[in-house]
Structure formats: structure tokens, C-alpha cells
Amino acid sequence: MSTHTGVGASAINRGQLVDAIRRAGQVSRVELVHRMGSNAATVSTAVRSLIDDGLVVEVGRAASTGGKPAVLLSLVPDSRFALGVSLDHSGISYVVANLGGAVVGRLRRRGAGADTPAAVVERIGTELTSLVTHVGVDPALLLGLGVVSPGPITGSNGMALTPPAMQSWRDFPLAESLEASTGLSVLVENDASAAIVGEYWSGTAGASRTFAALYMGTGIGAGFMVDGIVYRGASGNTGEIGHICIDLDGLPCWCGARGCVETVAAPTALVAAARSRGLPMPGLSVVEDFAALARLSQAGDPVAQELVTRSARAVAAAAQSLANMIDVDLIVLTGPSFTSAGALYLPVIQAHLDTTFFARDCHRVEVVLSPNAADAAAIGAAALVLQSELAPHMAAGAAIDNRGSRRLARQRLQRA
Ligand SMILES: [Zn+2]
């Protein structure tokens, strides 16, 4: 995780402190001073406030190394919870995550589809309530709701530019509406940026500090962590690798450019191409139809294989640009569409990087498939809430935390 040297007593980040304890399992104050790059008095004060709030407990003493054995600290995993929602045209994923980083409940329901945004927001409220009730979490311990959406995020609204299937969401006040419907503090994040937080939070990235999450839902995006910090750019809209141009005179893309990776490689484009070539598509949602296409490809259908291979080559080219730009050592394939097709894409992307990554003589870029591909964005959204609620001094728009999040709108959760 990120540590900031010279962190003063007034600036110590509770979110980072909790993260350090979470990752350590059991840890002494002395070790935390070392990990936080802080001083003993600052850490001691911050730990005291976490203990007072019930987030941390003393669990015993370390083995003696001569002097008085140090007291060990541990998180109380079920002391706080957050909800994460990944909203897409094709499906809505819900997770309940606890402070310890565990997903204690999950649910997947049909996507936004053609419903009005207001109707979908109302349904999200109902489905969240039933999930929280089913899991048995005390609502008073909920810190808030993180929501991720596929379009670019802006201002106090949700999405400014929206994918074609979600045009009715353009400029819809997503955060405000969800706050009104759930009574929770709401944080909005781009799906790929949330996904990389989810991968970090779930431990997929291991010890890697500079890695990327290549996210495929109905479109393609990426989130990246550089030296332990999620890079978010000027507005939280980084990693749009689906809109790297691979053909100057190519097909027009919904973003306004031509020949983007998404025009030949995104599940939306592939499902449309498959249908026009006469392949049987169930006509359910893009992600489900794309899964059907992946199964046809695996079963040996030549047209399906041609479409998937072409897509995988385009995604590999995008991954190459990503790796060359940021010099990552790991790329995690994540997002709902990789749950069905990850095994088809991974070898193509890995082989391409092995032969084209610019700095391949220095190190390899390893490509792995996320074990949480379907839920990574929702897990990341919940993790962002836990982080930001624990770091109340974090300014809007400031990427000062290793999971720096832009808080678009919030209201304090009314606790009993
Ligand atoms: Zn584009």
C-alpha cells in the first residue's frame, strides 16, 4: 500500500491505517509506525480512536524479543460494512463487504435494460434492502453505498457520455437519486477504476504495486495502480483503452472517434456481428449473448472463432499499449464478460505481450484471470466506501489516498 512520508498527527489517514492492519492480520503499534512512515505518538492516537470506535481490538502479545512483548492489534471485520453496486445495461451486481475485506453477501439481478433510470433506482433500493436483510447485517453498521457505472462520470451527476444502450441515463442524477432511495451516503466511480480497487482488495494482485485491471463488461476499459496508488487522472476517467484507435479509417465509434478497439472487440460489437453473420444469439443481454458466442467458439464454430480471435487480438493490442505506457508487471483480466471468455482471451494477450511488450527484456508482463471477474467492480465500489468513510478529511477530487476516490455527493448515514 501507499505510505506518505512525513505524515503528521493531523494528517494520518484512518483508511490507510485500517488497510495496513487489515493486510497484516495482527500487527503491533511499532510495526504500524514503520509501515505508515509515521511516528509513535501519531499512530498511537489514531489506533486509540479506532479502538474507541470498535474497529480495532487488542488481541494479545507478540513473542518476546527480550523486552516487554508488544501488544498486537487486529481488525474487527464485522464492525462496519459497505454496499457495492455495479450497474450495467446487462446486469446489476450487488455485494456486501465487511471491514476485513470479505464479501459477506452477493446478488446478481437483471440489468438496467430499457427501464427508466427512476424505475431502476427504485428497484436497486428494493434489491439492496432484501440483500441486507438476507445477510443479516445491522443497517446501523452500514457506512454507505458505492456504485459503478460504465459511462464516464462527471460533476454531481452520474454519466455524461453514455454507452448507446444507456442513453436515457445521460445526465441522470445517479448519486442523488440513489441517496434518496436508500438513505445511504453514495459514492460514484468508473467501473474499471473500481475494479482495480476490487482486485487489490481481494488480493488478486499479490505483492504487485504497479498493475492494471483490464475490464470487459459490454465495453472495454482499464484501471491502473501505479506504485501503489490508483491513478485517476484529472476527472476520474482514466484507462479508456477501448477507445485506442487501431484503424484511422475504421468504423465510427459511439465516443465520436473512428476505428476504436471497441468497434471490433467489445462484446456489444461482437454480439451484433455474430447476429448479422447468422449465429444463434439468445437475445438476452450483451453479456449473456457474448457468453453464448464464447461457448460457440469453444465448441469449434468457425465464425465464432474468427470473431473472438479478432477481438482478442484487438484487446491484446490495447493491452500492449497499456503495458508500454505504464510499465506494469501484471494485467488482471476482469469484468463480467471475462467470466465466460477469459480463457479464450488470456493466451492471446499473454503471447502478444511476450513478443511485443517494449521492456520485455527487463521483465515479463504476467496476465491473469480474476477469480472475482463478475463482481470485482462492485467489490471495489464497496471498498472505496469503506476507505473514504474512514478518511473523512479526504477532499473531493483529490487522489491523496491509495484508493483515492472522488466523492460526488454524500450525506451522512443516519445512525441509530
Ligand atoms: Zn471510441
Boltz pocket constraint, residues with backbone or C-beta under 6 A from the ligand:
constraints:
  - pocket:
      binder: B
      contacts: [[A, 242], [A, 243], [A, 253], [A, 254], [A, 255], [A, 256], [A, 257], [A, 258], [A, 260], [A, 262]]
      max_distance: 6.0
